[in-house]
Amino acid sequence: MAHVKNASQMTIRVFDMESFCSIIKLQLNTPDGWKQLGPCAMDKMPTPVYIKPGEVKTIRLPSETMGSLKWPTGAYRAGITFAWVNADLRPVSDEITTFSEPFNVVVPTPNPGIVLTTSKREYKVTEPIPVAVANRSNMPAVTEDHRSFCTILYLQAKTETGWVNTFECQIKSPTMKVTIPANAVIPVILPINTVNTVVRPGTYRAWIAYSYPDSAGTVGEIRTSVTEPFLILN
């Protein structure tokens, strides 16, 4: 986002058809100097845009209709070319170009997501299995319950054809969303020694699916995490 504020006492006039057909010149610092990005491909005359004293215009680069772009890393600056105008919107000055301070676009730090760990690598068939659910991100994660033993985790058994979910939730109630706060660790106990549980010895793991919603609450990419495999023994 670029914010353009007219801090003068007079209205200014700018034209669109700059970067991404906006009023902003977005430039990248290259070995050959500052290079303007996003040339406007629209076949039309530039349209004047007037900004009153004290007015702030917020410009998204690129516009929402163009979607999102993967920006090259490097130093950028944003600029506009403007002229002051009188009450009749006639220019009373030459055109002036001004730029923001340079700013950097860097490679984002990967979101480490949720990490699942068990307390040990072997359990008896009569032991519960504690699993630490650690959200290593600076954003809250969202998952849901109604998995194994009605928790947020599936206990998966290793079979000849792959990993299979076990001990599906038998409670007839709506599945609930569960939020795991940023940088939080939630303990989950898989109580395999319940009255209705018959656990076969074998190789198991715990599994979770989750996402990181955006500020509007829109569900993001569904991600999954698993523990290291562990054994359940007689």
C-alpha positions as CSV (number, residue, x, y, z in Angstrom):
1,M,0.0,0.0,0.0
2,A,1.2,3.5,-0.8
3,H,-0.3,6.5,1.1
4,V,-0.2,9.9,-0.6
5,K,-0.9,12.9,1.6
6,N,-1.3,16.4,0.3
7,A,0.4,18.3,3.2
8,S,0.2,21.7,1.3
9,Q,-2.4,24.4,1.4
10,M,-3.4,23.9,-2.3
11,T,-5.0,21.1,-4.3
12,I,-2.5,19.1,-6.4
13,R,-3.1,17.3,-9.7
14,V,-1.6,14.0,-10.6
15,F,-2.2,11.6,-13.4
16,D,-2.8,7.9,-13.5
17,M,-1.2,5.5,-16.1
18,E,1.9,5.2,-13.9
19,S,2.9,1.8,-12.3
20,F,0.0,-0.7,-12.6
21,C,-2.1,2.2,-14.1
22,S,-2.1,4.0,-10.8
23,I,-0.9,7.5,-9.8
24,I,2.2,6.0,-8.2
25,K,5.6,5.4,-9.8
26,L,7.0,2.2,-8.1
27,Q,10.7,1.9,-8.8
28,L,13.3,-0.8,-8.0
29,N,16.9,0.0,-7.5
30,T,19.0,-1.9,-10.1
31,P,22.7,-1.8,-11.1
32,D,21.6,0.5,-13.9
33,G,19.7,2.9,-11.5
34,W,16.1,3.2,-10.5
35,K,13.8,1.1,-12.8
36,Q,10.0,1.8,-12.9
37,L,7.9,-1.3,-12.5
38,G,4.4,-2.2,-13.7
39,P,4.0,-0.2,-16.9
40,C,0.4,0.5,-17.6
41,A,-0.9,-1.4,-20.7
42,M,-4.2,0.4,-20.9
43,D,-4.8,2.1,-24.2
44,K,-6.2,5.5,-23.0
45,M,-5.2,9.0,-22.2
46,P,-4.0,9.6,-18.6
47,T,-6.8,10.7,-16.3
48,P,-6.2,13.6,-13.9
49,V,-6.6,12.9,-10.2
50,Y,-7.0,15.9,-7.7
51,I,-5.9,15.6,-4.1
52,K,-7.2,18.3,-1.8
53,P,-5.2,19.9,1.1
54,G,-4.9,17.4,3.9
55,E,-6.4,14.6,1.9
56,V,-4.8,11.1,2.0
57,K,-5.2,8.6,-0.8
58,T,-4.3,5.0,-0.3
59,I,-3.1,3.2,-3.4
60,R,-2.7,-0.6,-3.6
61,L,0.1,-1.8,-5.8
62,P,-1.0,-3.7,-7.9
63,S,-4.8,-3.0,-7.7
64,E,-7.1,-5.7,-6.4
65,T,-8.3,-6.4,-9.9
66,M,-4.7,-7.5,-10.8
67,G,-4.3,-10.0,-8.0
68,S,-1.1,-10.3,-6.1
69,L,2.5,-10.4,-7.3
70,K,5.7,-12.0,-6.1
71,W,8.0,-9.0,-5.7
72,P,11.7,-9.3,-6.4
73,T,13.8,-8.7,-3.3
74,G,15.7,-5.4,-3.2
75,A,15.3,-1.6,-2.5
76,Y,12.2,0.2,-3.7
77,R,10.8,3.7,-3.7
78,A,7.4,5.2,-4.5
79,G,6.9,8.5,-6.2
80,I,4.4,10.8,-7.7
81,T,4.6,13.7,-10.3
82,F,2.2,16.5,-9.4
83,A,1.4,20.2,-10.0
84,W,-0.5,22.7,-7.8
85,V,-3.8,23.9,-9.2
86,N,-6.0,26.9,-8.5
87,A,-9.7,26.9,-7.8
88,D,-10.5,26.4,-11.5
89,L,-8.2,23.3,-11.4
90,R,-5.7,25.0,-13.7
91,P,-2.0,24.3,-13.0
92,V,-0.2,27.2,-11.3
93,S,3.2,25.4,-11.0
94,D,5.5,23.2,-13.0
95,E,5.3,19.5,-12.5
96,I,7.3,18.2,-9.5
97,T,8.3,14.6,-8.8
98,T,8.8,13.5,-5.3
99,F,9.8,10.1,-3.9
100,S,9.4,8.2,-0.6
101,E,12.4,7.0,1.4
102,P,13.7,3.7,-0.1
103,F,12.3,0.6,1.5
104,N,13.3,-3.0,1.3
105,V,11.5,-6.1,0.1
106,V,13.0,-9.2,1.7
107,V,12.4,-12.9,1.6
108,P,9.7,-13.6,4.3
109,T,10.6,-15.9,7.2
110,P,8.9,-19.3,6.6
111,N,6.0,-19.9,9.0
112,P,7.2,-22.9,11.0
113,G,3.6,-23.9,11.8
114,I,2.6,-26.5,14.4
115,V,5.0,-29.1,15.8
116,L,3.7,-32.3,17.5
117,T,5.9,-34.2,20.0
118,T,5.2,-37.1,22.2
119,S,6.7,-37.6,25.7
120,K,8.6,-40.8,24.6
121,R,8.9,-43.3,21.8
122,E,7.3,-46.4,23.4
123,Y,4.0,-46.8,25.4
124,K,2.3,-49.8,27.0
125,V,-1.3,-50.5,25.8
126,T,-2.5,-49.3,29.1
127,E,-0.8,-45.9,29.0
128,P,-2.3,-42.6,27.8
129,I,-0.2,-40.8,25.2
130,P,0.6,-37.1,26.0
131,V,1.2,-35.0,22.9
132,A,2.5,-31.4,23.0
133,V,0.8,-29.3,20.3
134,A,3.2,-26.3,19.8
135,N,2.2,-23.4,17.5
136,R,5.6,-22.0,16.5
137,S,4.1,-19.2,14.6
138,N,3.4,-15.6,15.6
139,M,-0.2,-16.1,14.4
140,P,-3.0,-18.0,16.0
141,A,-3.8,-21.3,14.2
142,V,-7.3,-22.9,13.9
143,T,-8.1,-26.6,14.0
144,E,-11.1,-28.6,15.0
145,D,-12.1,-31.4,17.4
146,H,-14.0,-34.6,16.8
147,R,-10.9,-36.5,15.9
148,S,-9.6,-39.5,17.8
149,F,-11.2,-39.7,21.3
150,C,-12.9,-36.4,20.3
151,T,-9.7,-34.4,20.6
152,I,-8.0,-32.2,18.0
153,L,-5.6,-35.0,17.0
154,Y,-6.0,-38.3,15.1
155,L,-4.1,-41.3,16.4
156,Q,-3.0,-43.0,13.2
157,A,-2.0,-46.6,13.0
158,K,0.6,-47.8,10.4
159,T,-0.8,-50.5,8.1
160,E,0.5,-52.3,5.0
161,T,-1.4,-49.7,2.9
162,G,-0.4,-46.6,4.8
163,W,-1.6,-44.6,7.9
164,V,-5.1,-45.1,9.1
165,N,-7.1,-42.9,11.5
166,T,-8.3,-44.8,14.7
167,F,-10.8,-44.2,17.5
168,E,-13.2,-41.8,15.7
169,C,-15.2,-39.5,17.9
170,Q,-18.5,-41.1,18.9
171,I,-20.1,-38.0,20.3
172,K,-23.0,-36.8,18.2
173,S,-22.4,-33.1,18.4
174,P,-21.3,-30.4,16.0
175,T,-17.6,-30.3,15.2
176,M,-16.1,-27.2,17.0
177,K,-13.3,-25.0,15.8
178,V,-10.4,-24.8,18.2
179,T,-7.9,-21.8,18.3
180,I,-4.3,-22.5,19.2
181,P,-2.8,-19.1,20.3
182,A,0.4,-17.8,18.7
183,N,3.6,-19.3,20.3
184,A,1.5,-21.5,22.6
185,V,1.8,-25.1,23.6
186,I,-1.3,-27.1,24.2
187,P,-1.1,-30.5,25.9
188,V,-3.4,-33.2,24.5
189,I,-3.9,-36.6,26.1
190,L,-4.9,-39.5,23.9
191,P,-6.5,-41.7,26.5
192,I,-6.1,-45.1,25.0
193,N,-6.9,-46.9,28.2
194,T,-10.6,-46.0,28.2
195,V,-13.3,-48.6,28.9
196,N,-14.3,-48.8,25.2
197,T,-10.8,-48.8,23.8
198,V,-9.0,-51.9,22.4
199,V,-5.6,-50.9,21.2
200,R,-3.6,-53.3,19.1
201,P,0.2,-53.2,19.6
202,G,1.9,-51.5,16.6
203,T,3.4,-48.4,15.2
204,Y,1.4,-45.2,15.6
205,R,1.7,-41.4,15.2
206,A,-0.5,-38.4,16.0
207,W,-1.8,-36.1,13.2
208,I,-3.3,-32.7,13.1
209,A,-4.8,-30.5,10.3
210,Y,-4.9,-26.7,10.8
211,S,-4.8,-23.3,9.1
212,Y,-3.8,-19.7,9.7
213,P,-6.9,-17.5,8.8
214,D,-6.2,-14.0,7.6
215,S,-7.4,-10.8,9.4
216,A,-10.9,-11.2,7.9
217,G,-11.2,-14.8,9.2
218,T,-10.8,-16.4,5.8
219,V,-9.4,-19.9,6.1
220,G,-6.0,-20.2,4.7
221,E,-4.1,-23.1,3.3
222,I,-4.8,-26.3,5.1
223,R,-1.6,-27.7,6.6
224,T,-0.8,-30.9,8.5
225,S,1.7,-32.0,11.0
226,V,2.6,-35.4,12.5
227,T,4.6,-36.7,15.4
228,E,7.6,-39.0,14.9
229,P,6.3,-42.6,14.8
230,F,6.1,-44.4,18.2
231,L,5.3,-47.9,19.4
232,I,2.5,-49.2,21.5
233,L,3.5,-52.5,23.1
234,N,1.8,-55.2,25.2
